[in-house]
Amino acid sequence: MDFEPSARTKDYLERLRRFMREHIEPAEARYRDEVHATCQAGDWKTWKVPAVMDELKARAKAEGLWNLFLPDEKLGAGLSTLEYAPLAEETGRSFIAPEVFNCSAPDTGNMEVLWKYGSEEQKERWLKPLLAGEIRSVFCMTEPDVASSDATNMQATAVVEGNEIVLNGSKWWSSGLGHPRAKVIIFMARTPNEQGGRHNQHSMVLVPMDTPGVTIRRMLPVYGEYDAPHGHGEVHFKDVRVPVSHFIAGPGQGFEIAQGRLGPGRIHHCMRCIGAAERALELMIDRGMARTAFGKPLLNLGGNRERVAEARVAIDQARLLTFFAAWKMDEVGALGAMTEISAIKVVAPNVLQQVVDDAIQIHGGAGVSQDTVLAGFFAQARILRIADGPDEVHKGVIARLELAKRGHSRS
């Protein structure tokens, strides 16, 4: 295996870094100010997309820095998972960069689902405008009334009645639900199948946001922040009816699709964590050398130099492990890389959380304010230790696969 970036990756990375330096970093404060001015706390109906975001997206699209995540040369950059990984890391240094390049969740995962499993009709209606950045999308999986770390607990239903699918259930932490341009939901639910096994009982269904019976109840804050104008919300489905053609790949295919969706997405999340950790470490060093206490720079006090060294080691280890997972997924697919994907999902957010925590400590009160990106990075790290499967589930997967190597069954 060779983790040296390909010529295509190097070209994109150089252009991406220049774009970030010249356009995104100078715009971050303006974006934050526009969000605070136009998005009123939890009242998502008033939320607006900051004008600076549209300006940046138009520029990125014009420069060919668009849909970099999609391994299809006609629709995206045509990069492999490993080739895209360094680009995801770079965008992770900024909260707004992934969206600027049309590479932000949940749209990336939803677009990959439609690209890989969608019908021609579904691609024309939903994938095409998503790729163009004209609309946003939502993914509804987690439920408020069950332990969603076990997806087989899911209570929401998608039942076929004639030529329609009838949907019922409650979902929450549905990312993107508050976005003014969110137009379609991918809804995962149970579709009982007496002949199928426990992993053939679920389906994914495309639901237009304005379908009767879809009711957004509220947006959910993370440590007091609503992540406007994106939002993570609670939404209820009451006798929602859509045509049977809105099944993705057919009834009972939900788990297969989920595995295909979550594998690349976890790589993207982890690489963005590494980019965020790199920026946090830079901020920690700059602050620690610029401020003095007791006659010395802060970094020369209390073991802070050791924390810098530990951060460098941890970030590099996490990056190499994520590169390995990306390489293996390209070689053998997500199912063949389950150990590695689960491992990075544990490692990367925990590394980010520790590095950011140390950086916050160096910054003192400024570290927990909105004056730096650190508080946001900490929230990102903490929520990712739950999202897409909690640490404990991924550790359980790793342990099960290790025991199987020694001939021990699931029990």
FENZI-V335562 format. One record per backbone hydrogen bond with DSSP energy under -0.5 kcal/mol. NH is the residue of the N-H (numbers start at 1). CO is the residue of the C=O. If there is no record, write none. Layout:
nh={NH & NH}
co={CO & CO}
This chain:
nh={10 & 11 & 12 & 13 & 14 & 15 & 16 & 17 & 18 & 19 & 20 & 21 & 22 & 23 & 24 & 25 & 27 & 27 & 28 & 28 & 31 & 32 & 33 & 34 & 35 & 36 & 37 & 38 & 39 & 40 & 41 & 43 & 44 & 46 & 47 & 50 & 53 & 54 & 55 & 56 & 57 & 58 & 59 & 60 & 61 & 62 & 63 & 64 & 65 & 66 & 67 & 68 & 70 & 72 & 76 & 77 & 78 & 84 & 85 & 86 & 87 & 88 & 89 & 90 & 91 & 92 & 93 & 94 & 98 & 100 & 101 & 102 & 103 & 108 & 110 & 111 & 112 & 113 & 114 & 115 & 116 & 117 & 118 & 118 & 123 & 124 & 125 & 126 & 127 & 128 & 130 & 131 & 132 & 133 & 134 & 135 & 136 & 138 & 139 & 140 & 141 & 146 & 148 & 150 & 151 & 153 & 154 & 157 & 158 & 159 & 161 & 164 & 165 & 166 & 167 & 167 & 168 & 169 & 171 & 172 & 174 & 175 & 176 & 177 & 177 & 178 & 179 & 179 & 182 & 183 & 184 & 185 & 186 & 187 & 187 & 188 & 188 & 189 & 190 & 191 & 196 & 200 & 201 & 203 & 205 & 206 & 207 & 209 & 211 & 214 & 215 & 215 & 217 & 217 & 218 & 220 & 221 & 222 & 223 & 225 & 230 & 231 & 233 & 234 & 235 & 236 & 237 & 238 & 238 & 239 & 240 & 242 & 244 & 246 & 247 & 248 & 249 & 253 & 254 & 257 & 258 & 259 & 260 & 261 & 262 & 263 & 264 & 265 & 266 & 267 & 268 & 269 & 270 & 271 & 272 & 273 & 274 & 275 & 276 & 277 & 278 & 279 & 280 & 281 & 282 & 283 & 284 & 285 & 286 & 287 & 288 & 289 & 290 & 291 & 293 & 296 & 298 & 298 & 299 & 300 & 301 & 304 & 305 & 307 & 308 & 309 & 310 & 311 & 312 & 313 & 314 & 315 & 316 & 317 & 318 & 319 & 320 & 321 & 322 & 323 & 324 & 325 & 326 & 327 & 328 & 329 & 330 & 331 & 332 & 333 & 333 & 337 & 337 & 338 & 341 & 342 & 343 & 344 & 345 & 346 & 347 & 348 & 350 & 351 & 352 & 353 & 354 & 355 & 356 & 357 & 358 & 359 & 360 & 361 & 362 & 363 & 364 & 366 & 367 & 368 & 368 & 369 & 375 & 377 & 378 & 379 & 380 & 381 & 382 & 383 & 384 & 385 & 385 & 386 & 387 & 389 & 391 & 393 & 394 & 395 & 396 & 397 & 398 & 399 & 400 & 401 & 402 & 403 & 404 & 405 & 406 & 406 & 407 & 408}
co={6 & 7 & 8 & 9 & 10 & 11 & 12 & 13 & 14 & 15 & 16 & 17 & 18 & 19 & 19 & 20 & 23 & 24 & 24 & 25 & 27 & 28 & 29 & 30 & 31 & 32 & 33 & 34 & 35 & 38 & 39 & 40 & 42 & 43 & 44 & 48 & 50 & 50 & 51 & 52 & 53 & 54 & 55 & 56 & 57 & 58 & 59 & 61 & 60 & 64 & 101 & 101 & 67 & 70 & 72 & 67 & 70 & 80 & 81 & 82 & 84 & 84 & 85 & 86 & 87 & 88 & 90 & 91 & 94 & 96 & 97 & 99 & 98 & 104 & 106 & 107 & 108 & 109 & 110 & 111 & 112 & 113 & 113 & 114 & 119 & 120 & 121 & 122 & 122 & 123 & 126 & 127 & 128 & 130 & 129 & 129 & 181 & 184 & 175 & 186 & 139 & 143 & 146 & 147 & 149 & 150 & 151 & 168 & 190 & 166 & 164 & 161 & 242 & 159 & 165 & 240 & 157 & 237 & 235 & 142 & 233 & 173 & 231 & 174 & 231 & 230 & 176 & 230 & 179 & 136 & 136 & 207 & 138 & 185 & 205 & 140 & 186 & 203 & 156 & 201 & 193 & 197 & 198 & 189 & 187 & 246 & 185 & 183 & 208 & 211 & 213 & 236 & 215 & 234 & 234 & 232 & 219 & 225 & 221 & 222 & 227 & 227 & 174 & 218 & 171 & 215 & 169 & 213 & 236 & 237 & 167 & 165 & 163 & 243 & 244 & 204 & 247 & 250 & 202 & 253 & 254 & 255 & 256 & 257 & 258 & 259 & 260 & 261 & 262 & 263 & 264 & 265 & 266 & 267 & 268 & 269 & 270 & 271 & 272 & 273 & 274 & 275 & 276 & 277 & 278 & 279 & 280 & 281 & 282 & 283 & 284 & 285 & 286 & 287 & 296 & 293 & 288 & 291 & 288 & 297 & 298 & 301 & 299 & 303 & 304 & 305 & 306 & 307 & 308 & 309 & 310 & 311 & 312 & 313 & 314 & 315 & 316 & 317 & 318 & 319 & 320 & 321 & 322 & 323 & 324 & 325 & 326 & 327 & 328 & 328 & 329 & 333 & 334 & 335 & 337 & 338 & 339 & 340 & 341 & 342 & 343 & 344 & 346 & 347 & 348 & 349 & 350 & 351 & 352 & 353 & 354 & 355 & 356 & 357 & 358 & 359 & 360 & 363 & 364 & 364 & 365 & 366 & 369 & 373 & 374 & 375 & 376 & 377 & 378 & 379 & 380 & 381 & 382 & 383 & 383 & 386 & 385 & 390 & 390 & 391 & 392 & 393 & 394 & 395 & 396 & 397 & 398 & 399 & 400 & 401 & 402 & 403 & 404 & 403}
